[in-house]
Structures are given as structure tokens and as C-alpha cells.
């Protein structure tokens, strides 16, 4: 991994390079004009994790630079600040170190620190140890929690001590709505909150006029898109395999007063089998699939993209909204999907400035 070098003066230049690359790599699909959504050029990540390096009496945050020619060769890089991370994280980094440095009980065998922050100022810090945590550690950690105005979780092997709560509440303004999301520690959430807002607004826009149909969503996570899009559809059925994410998604639906969406715990592959009548059982019967009239499917798959069977299943829907964190696998999937559908909207979301990564959004509509 390469540690991003942040240079706000060059942001437009790096974004233009990504735009040109995406246009070039997808030209064979003849998509419409690419919509580009820029990120804040710095301080955009709301969650980060660092190794904590012990050097004599000193402590510092560290990441590793990996030699691309020899992946086993890693160089420790000291981080006194991290412009990629939110300003709140950068403010907490030295204050936390100062408190840990002089406290042998809290620093002993501490090897990793994880930060989770929100646009509204909540901060959850996880301290991860190579030793068992006891009541003495808890007392010191509670004092630290009070002095820094944060929430703390301690983790060690087969141990997780939550001192206040295991999540933060993020609030995102999307259009005229203020959406609230529970974001659980050590569970996936969108790291760039401003780009997340852009993605939700774009997905809302491309699914307007769908109120007579139903939405099925695969890989729904904590209900990030489910919450934002429910108002555009008659009903929504979302699926996710992670037990933690399913629980969080259901909480987020309730917190936003959404009563036309359900979340089922099931993999995309299992759901495909259920739709074809090849899979039964209690979870399938509880979904009452015959009650839905799915007009639109939304997929936000992992970097590996969709398997062939899932791509074939998507071809049955009138509209496909595909959110991709990997343009390479997106292009592979579009080779299949564009046999039956045409691309109507195409977007680039700069989720990770100063890296080669791009996030894309595609709306496909079935050909007549």
C-alpha cells in the first residue's frame, strides 16, 4: 500500500486524470457524458486505523509503505499528522498520544488504534492490545474517555470492552432530508462522508419516478442506500450477509421512520436461488417474495464484482443501479449487462483522492 501524498493545489489535476481514465476505459460501452463528483481535497476520511509504534519511551502512529517489487519488504512510516483523515481525527491524534505516553497501564502492549468520527463531531476510538484487559485498565480508559470527550472500546484476543457504546450516529443532509445512520465499530461504512452524500443524492435522482414499482437491493450493508431510496419506491427488499450490518440496517430504517422496507439476511447468491424457486426455508418464506413487483435492482458489490449467475439474474430487471468500488470488475460485468440493457447515466465518485481508486455509478435500462 502507498500512503497518499495530499497536495490540495493539485486536486483538480488528479481528478481530471481519473476522469480521462474512466472515459477511456469505458468508451467501448458508449455511455452518456460522465458525471463527476469531487471530494474535499483533504481531511475527507471519517475513519482510519494506525499501528502504534513503541520506540523506547516514545510512541507514534505508523503505517507501512510496501515495496511493489517485493511485497514482503515493508517500511515503517511515522505519522505525526494524516491530512487524509478528518480534522477531528487529526486533532485527537496528538492528544491521545500525550495521554497514552505517560500512562503505562494504557500503553502497555497497545499495538493499534482505530478512529471513527462523524460530520457532527462524535468520535469513537478503539484501542487494540496484545494482552488481556482488566478492571484497572477499564478505570484508566474511562478517565481517558472523559478527558478527551470521546467514546472508547478496548479490544484484545477474544475480548471486547465497550465503555459507552459500540457505534456513532452520522447525520447526512441529502436534498431536503437529514438522514441518520448508526455506524458500528469494526463494521463497514462509507469512509468519505461528503462523497457518500453525493452518491446517495445521485442514486435518488436516477431512481425518480419509480413509486409504482419495488426495489430489490443486494449487498445493502447498514442500509446506506436503503434509507435514502425507500421514498422513491412502493416497497424495498434489501439483503445482506453480515449479521452486524443487517441489525444496523434495521435500526437505521426505524431511526429514519421508514416503514416500506425490509432487510433480510442472505447472500446475493442465495437470494438469486430463492427468486428462481431453487431455495426454500424459513428465511425465504418470511420474505414473501410473491408480494413484490420488482422494477429496479441496486447492487453495491465488493471489489470482486458480480459472478456470472448474479449478472444473468440482473438482466431480468427493467432498471439496474450498479455502484462499483472497482472499475475493472464493473467493466467485466457490463460486458454481460449491456447485452440486454443500455447505460443511461454514468458517474465517477472520487471516494479516495490521491489514490488510483475510483468509485462509479451506472444506471442501466432494459432495451425495448
Buried (B, 14 or more C-beta within 10 A) or exposed (E): EEBBEBBEEEBEEBBEEBBEBBBEBBEEBEBEEBBBBBBBBBBBBBBBBBBBBEEEEEBBBBBEEBEEEEEEEEEEBEBEEBBBBBEBBBBBBEBBBEBBBEBEEBBEEBEBBBBBBBBEEBBBBBBBBEEEBEEEBBEBBEEBBEEBEBBBBBBBEEEBBBBEBBBBBBEBEBEEBEBBBBBBBBBBBBBBBBBBBBBBBBBBBBBEEBEEBBBBBBBBBBBBBBBBBBBBBBBBBBBBBBEBBBBBBBBBBEBBEBEEBBBBBBBBBBBBBBBEEEBEEEBBEEBEBEEBEBBBBBBBBEEEBBBEEBBBBBBBBBBBBBBBBBBEBBBBBBEBBBEBBBBEBBBBBBBBBBBEBBBBBBBBBBEE
